[in-house]
Structure formats: structure tokens, C-alpha cells
Amino acid sequence: MQRLTTCGIDVGSSAIKVVILDDDADRGAELRATHLERIRRRAPQAVLAAALRSALATAKVDEGDLAYIASTGDGDVAEGVRTGHFYGMTCHARGGLFLEPRARSVLDVGALWARAIVIDPRARVLASRMTSQCAAGTGQFIENIARYLGVRLDEVGALAMTAARPEPVSGICAVLAETDVINMVSRGISTAEILRGIHESVAIRLVKLLRAAKGGTPVMVTGGLAGNAGLMATLRERLNDSGAETEVLTHPLSAHAGAIGAALWGAFRRRKLAAGSTLTPTALGAAPLTVGG
């Protein structure tokens, strides 16, 4: 089987992730480059261009040598660059399984929402659940609280775990929870206890999401919050409160899972197109209205 070099682009609300990989349908795929570029109020198209240049340089590949450029997330940003666009859920399913072949559930926790995805050993999506529009279970929520408390985002998880007990907050609404935090500060509650309470609140919402989807174990966590060790520890505790043993896994490249999945789907689709497949874009995990050649 011909080896294909493809690119995956995951456009999120706070960062753009780009990966380049070599895919051999018989022997699997091998990552050649990963790059994460935070948007930081810059034009997303310029951020994408910089991230793509960096990934290509690391992989020592010219853009013209790529067999397929696949996007996921906010596809409009990649318009004019991508070959085709794929659904975020199917990309995180494929990318999560690539990072952890034992995974039977993927919990994608991004900046604006979270979703639980139940998968089979081939990364087919069997069931899913997604948070509502409320941001109380997301990275943006934790970032807002961290900013108010004056704590660096990469420090919130470790600081939360130093608290002896969590200070309870609203687990239902982000706005009410932020009001809770303002009241806590005025009452002299320590920053660590507030953050521990915030992590408890988010973990409880994620557990409800997984249980609603009937997610199996192991659970592979993808998205930016997978790197929050405090949240992952709290999630493991709450998932196993009932005595059930649920294995929660992360990977150093968890934040890149969507881009990895997109690159894998791109290789798959390129081969189907070359073979003259009659499969519909949806069957291939692609968004039907935006798939290119």
C-alpha cells in the first residue's frame, strides 16, 4: 500500500493545532511533526499560516508534497488551505484511538464545550453526548476563574490539589459559579480551595456526560484540559466514587488528537478517492457540505 503524507488542522477557539504524518494503511501511521499555536487575539488565518509553516519545516516536507490537507473544528479558518473538512467528533475518536489503542471512550474537553464519545476498536462512533451551551464544564470556564484569581493557567491544576478540601460552587451555570467565586474571595476562602471546588464542579459535569453516553473504559481524554493534572486526578476520583473501576488516560499529545484524527481521515479519504469509492462523505467521517477533492 502506498505511503501517504497528510496534514491535519484542528482550529479551536484558543489554539490551532497542526500535525503531519505518514500513513501506511497496512502498517499504521507515524507522526512527523506536531505544532500548537495559540491565537492570542491574532487573526486566525495568520496563526494557521504560521503553524503550518512550522509543522512543514519540522517534518521537512513541502506543502505540495502533501497528499491531503484535512481540517476540523472551525473549518472557515482553513478555507483555501484544506482539501476537505471532517467532523470534530469523528476526528477526536480516530485521534484518541491512535494515541491509546485500548480506549473505548474519548472525552474531548476543549475551551468551549466537552463531549463524551463511545467508540469501538475501529474508532467508529457508537454513541455521544455533548455539553449544553453553558461553559461550566470547559477550559474557558477554568481560564476565566484563573484570570480572576490571578493564577497562571498552567498552575491551576497543581494548586488545586494542594487544598485540603474543595469549596463547593455551582455546578450548573458558569455565570452563577463565577458569582460564587467572587463571594468566596470576599469571605477569605483560599485560592487553592476555590480552585479545588472549581475542578470538582467540572469533573462532576464530565462524569455525568460520560455516564449519559454509557462510555466504557478505558477513557482517553483529549483536548486542552487533558493537560490539567489536577482536573484529571479529580475526574478519576469522581468516576470511581461508586466503586466502578474506570481507567482515565491522557497522552502528551492529547491536545493534538483532533488534528491527528483529521490527518488519518484525510489519508483514508485520499485512498478511497483514488480507488473510485462510492462511499458518501458522511460514511467517511467527513462534513458533506465542505469536502473538497
Long-range contacts (C-beta under 8 A, 24 or more apart in sequence): 1-25, 1-26, 1-271, 4-67, 4-68, 4-267, 4-270, 4-271, 5-32, 5-59, 5-61, 5-65, 5-66, 5-67, 6-66, 6-67, 6-68, 6-69, 6-70, 6-263, 6-264, 6-266, 6-267, 6-270, 7-52, 7-55, 7-66, 7-68, 7-69, 7-70, 7-263, 7-266, 8-70, 8-71, 8-72, 8-91, 8-95, 8-258, 8-259, 8-260, 8-261, 8-262, 8-263, 8-264, 8-265, 8-266, 9-48, 9-51, 9-52, 9-69, 9-70, 9-71, 9-72, 9-73, 9-78, 9-81, 9-82, 9-259, 9-262, 10-71, 10-72, 10-73, 10-88, 10-91, 10-256, 10-258, 10-259, 10-262, 11-44, 11-48, 11-71, 11-72, 11-73, 11-74, 11-75, 11-77, 11-78, 12-73, 12-74, 12-110, 12-111, 12-224, 12-258, 13-39, 13-74, 13-110, 13-111, 13-112, 13-140, 14-38, 14-39, 14-111, 14-139, 14-140, 14-143, 14-224, 15-39, 15-224, 15-255, 16-44, 16-47, 16-48, 16-51, 16-77, 17-51, 17-255, 17-256, 17-258, 17-259, 18-48, 18-51, 18-52, 18-54, 18-55, 18-259, 19-55, 19-256, 19-259, 19-260, 19-263, 20-55, 20-56, 20-58, 20-59, 20-61, 20-66, 20-263, 21-260, 21-263, 21-264, 21-267, 23-263, 23-264, 23-267, 25-267, 25-271, 29-98, 29-263, 29-264, 29-267, 31-253, 31-260, 32-58, 32-59, 32-61, 33-58, 33-59, 33-61, 34-253, 34-256, 34-259, 36-255, 36-256, 44-74, 44-77, 45-77, 48-77, 48-78, 48-81, 52-81, 67-266, 67-267, 67-270, 68-263, 68-266, 68-267, 68-269, 68-270, 69-266, 70-262, 70-263, 70-265, 70-266, 70-269, 71-262, 72-258, 72-259, 72-261, 72-262, 73-258, 75-287, 75-290, 82-292, 83-266, 83-292, 83-293, 84-266, 84-269, 84-281, 84-286, 84-290, 84-291, 84-292, 84-293, 85-286, 85-287, 85-290, 85-291, 85-292, 86-261, 86-262, 86-265, 86-266, 86-285, 86-286, 86-287, 87-285, 87-286, 87-287, 88-258, 89-115, 89-117, 89-125, 89-128, 90-123, 90-125, 90-261, 90-265, 90-285, 91-257, 91-258, 91-259, 91-260, 91-261, 91-262, 91-265, 91-285, 92-117, 92-222, 92-223, 92-257, 92-258, 92-261, 93-117, 93-119, 93-123, 93-124, 93-125, 93-261, 94-123, 94-260, 94-261, 94-264, 94-265, 94-285, 95-222, 95-256, 95-257, 95-258, 95-259, 95-260, 95-261, 95-262, 95-264, 96-123, 96-220, 96-222, 96-257, 96-261, 97-121, 97-123, 97-220, 98-257, 98-260, 98-261, 98-264, 99-220, 99-222, 99-251, 99-253, 99-254, 99-257, 99-260, 100-218, 100-220, 100-249, 100-251, 102-218, 102-249, 103-218, 103-219, 103-220, 103-249, 104-215, 104-216, 104-217, 104-218, 104-219, 105-210, 105-213, 105-215, 105-216, 105-217, 105-218, 105-219, 105-220, 106-219, 106-220, 106-221, 106-222, 106-257, 107-206, 107-209, 107-210, 107-215, 107-219, 107-220, 107-221, 107-222, 108-221, 108-222, 108-223, 108-257, 108-258, 109-137, 109-138, 109-139, 109-206, 109-221, 109-222, 109-223, 109-224, 109-225, 109-226, 110-138, 110-139, 110-223, 110-224, 110-225, 111-138, 111-139, 111-140, 111-143, 111-224, 112-138, 112-139, 112-140, 113-137, 113-138, 114-138, 114-205, 114-206, 114-209, 114-223, 115-209, 116-206, 116-209, 116-210, 116-212, 116-213, 116-215, 117-213, 117-215, 118-213, 118-214, 118-215, 118-216, 123-261, 127-213, 127-214, 127-215, 128-213, 129-209, 129-210, 129-212, 129-213, 130-209, 131-205, 131-209, 134-172, 134-173, 134-174, 135-174, 136-170, 136-171, 136-172, 136-173, 136-174, 136-177, 136-201, 136-202, 136-205, 137-202, 137-205, 137-206, 137-209, 138-202, 138-225, 139-223, 139-224, 139-225, 141-174, 141-177, 141-198, 141-202, 142-198, 142-199, 142-202, 142-225, 142-228, 142-231, 144-174, 144-178, 145-177, 145-178, 145-181, 145-194, 145-195, 145-198, 146-195, 148-178, 148-181, 148-182, 149-181, 149-185, 149-191, 149-194, 149-195, 151-191, 151-195, 156-195, 156-199, 156-228, 156-230, 157-199, 157-228, 157-229, 157-230, 157-231, 157-232, 158-229, 158-230, 159-191, 159-192, 159-195, 159-230, 160-192, 160-195, 160-196, 160-198, 160-199, 160-230, 160-231, 160-234, 161-196, 161-229, 161-230, 161-233, 162-192, 163-190, 163-192, 163-193, 163-195, 163-196, 164-193, 165-193, 165-196, 166-193, 166-196, 166-197, 166-199, 166-200, 167-193, 167-194, 167-196, 167-197, 168-197, 168-200, 168-201, 169-194, 169-197, 169-198, 169-200, 169-201, 170-201, 171-201, 171-204, 171-205, 177-201, 195-230, 196-230, 196-234, 199-228, 199-230, 199-231, 199-234, 200-234, 200-238, 202-231, 202-234, 203-231, 203-234, 203-235, 203-237, 203-238, 204-238, 206-235, 207-235, 207-238, 207-239, 210-239, 210-246, 217-245, 217-246, 217-247, 218-246, 218-247, 218-248, 218-249, 219-246, 219-247, 219-248, 219-249, 220-249, 220-250, 220-251, 220-254, 220-257, 221-248, 221-249, 221-250, 221-254, 222-254, 222-255, 222-257, 222-258, 223-254, 223-255, 223-257, 223-258, 224-255, 226-250, 226-251, 226-254, 226-255, 227-254, 227-255
